[in-house]
Amino acid sequence: MSTSLSGVDGADSASSVFAAVDIGASSGRVILGRLADRSAGSGVTLETVHRFPNGVVESDGGLRWDFDALFAEVLTGLAAAARAAAERGETISSIGIDTWAVDYGLVNAAGQLMAQPFSYRDDRSRAAVARVHQKLDPARLYATTGLQFLQFNTLYQLASEQDLDGLQALLIPDLIAFLLTGQRHTEATNASTTGLFDAVAGEWATEFLAALDLPKKLFPPLVQPGETVGTLLPGIAARTGLDQATKVVAVGSHDTASAVAAVPSAAAATGATGAGDGNFAYISSGTWSLVGVELSHPVLTEASRQANFTNERGVDGTIRYLRNVGGLWLLSECQRTWAQQGYTATLDELLTAAAAVPFGGPQINADDPYFIAPDNMPERIRAAVRNTGAVLTDSPAAITRCILDSLAAGYARTIADAERLADVPVDVVHIVGGGSQNRLLCQLTADATGKRVIAGPVEATALGNVLVQARAAGMATGGLAELRALVRCSQPLESYQSALV
């Protein structure tokens, strides 16, 4: 099928733009996305109109998100988007929202947020794991949900709550959408990260809610990427300057789902080999690294459970078969500590110094829960190395190289496991997100995997968000292959080959 761009109800496609609210664990952006004629070589362009910090705060006895401040920044960003569009004579056709997964806010019948949402980095759910597993055998959980075990998965967080009667749990992007529109829904890609979603049926696993004594209607009804959630509330329209008829459209609201939708693979279809690009693995590299392959059906075997792979929904009913690996959180936390100690080298300077460190240095298990919480990350990494019997100096260059070597080795192990467990040989590895700009990490990944690595786009999440909105508006047509063709024709990509052959 060929990709096409078309107008909406007779409107000029060049006059309509899409607002992507894209929020990660450390920062957020509001981005305007525009689609243009592919013949001009600019299939999709992005304009960031507002950036803002995000992070956990210690409040009310735990690590929480300052959601009130976060939502205020979203409104500020949407107002900036409205102004930027108006200056160019454009209309914002819709808004799409993506964030990290698993966390939620509790809302009462009147629509009030009962407290600032807990962060997955809070340790409260650790004690609930054993209680949950007494009621639901881990093998049974996996056979239904296909979800990897992480102590902060939503079901363990919910098992830590008291008295949920009369409340609903809204995952973070759904909570933002609710405050914009007044409509309560749960988008399916994010629902699949809760541990309470049936991976085969594509519905809530209500028997698990019952087994954990959770309200049957704890979550709102499901919506799929591309469905309209609602239109703006009058107060939101007035505050942002947007038309009240502006739609909020469900996208892959789990940011990884949006990022994978924008992987610039040239494969003809999921799991099929296409010209110039065979089966691909992806690494969505940021605070976390999400490493896996795209499938049409979940893998629910015991071997898959033992390997701690997850089966999460993607756009168009695909399965993101992946495993969480540690991410660049390790490096950013080190940089924060070093800055406090007076060492203020730029990232480029750090990477240049790390590249000069000899090959074969010590490594850590980058996805060990030991590294989840913030606190003097350089010393914690050195301690982890000591526990292996090796020695790591306190040099920032050596610690940086240890982090990147460890990430690349983790990527290689995870891709090899995915190939084996899903029986899908991988020909090329796509790195998208912020990590795609880290040339040393990309080269080390090519070396560790022995496969060609294609880096980019950096803004894969925002691109996937915008493209799903554009297709919902009728301004792009086709499936994932067609949407990805728009990414390839408009985004800079870089290729890496192993230097160890």
Order of alpha helices (4+ residues) and beta strands (2+ residues): beta-beta-beta-beta-beta-alpha-beta-beta-alpha-alpha-alpha-beta-alpha-beta-alpha-alpha-beta-beta-alpha-beta-alpha-beta-beta-alpha-beta-beta-alpha-alpha-alpha-alpha-beta-alpha-beta-alpha-alpha-beta
